[in-house]
Amino acid sequence: MTGQVGGSRADRLMTGGASSSAHGRRPASSTLSAAEVSDLKELDTVDVSVRFAWRDAAPVTLDVQEKLAFPPLQQIAGLYRLTLVSRPGQRRPRVYIGETDNLSRRLAGNNRNPGPSQQTSLRVNAFLREHLGAGGVVQLAVTTVAMVQLADRDKQELDLTRKAARLLTESAALILARITDESDIENLG
């Protein structure tokens, strides 16, 4: 393959696009070890910090039909955190962190009335209803504004209507939750 553009060097090595054993490089069928990757020439350094604040939106409850009842929210992109506490015998809080392009639709729609193919919404609905039914409390917090700081640049607002910006912010929240280890995380993975 000559003239291949794009992809990572490791991808090109795997497909034979950037190397050949005739030129003294590794064969296209081999993979790079962690040590070999760390020996590669550094091109760029990524230095990014994300900052946002969770805002208390109110508790999630069960209505008279035993369906989840969420506080009214705008149809706006953002993140949400569901914190499950106060269940008899519960030792630690449980949290679920999610992102969406429409908080109202995701929470009051999908999580309240999940469709048969919405596996995550079905799972979230089930554990929230089970927790509330056992006497626990579910607190909802949301954020609709996040800032990003790149090295040597001014802070700027992330556009949470963009999936990549929401995923970056959600990942930062999940990593912080794992590092602090103050609660059990309900997210898969």
Secondary structure, DSSP 8 states (H G I E B T S, - for coil): --S--SS-HHHHHHHTSS--GGGTS--TT----HHHHHHS-------EEEEE--EEEEEEEE-TTS-EE-----S--EEEEEEEE--TT--S-EEEEEEES-HHIIIIIIITS--TT-HHHHHHHHHHHHHHHTT-EEEEEEE--EEEEETTS--EE--TTSHHHHHHHHHHHHHHHHHHT-SEE-S--
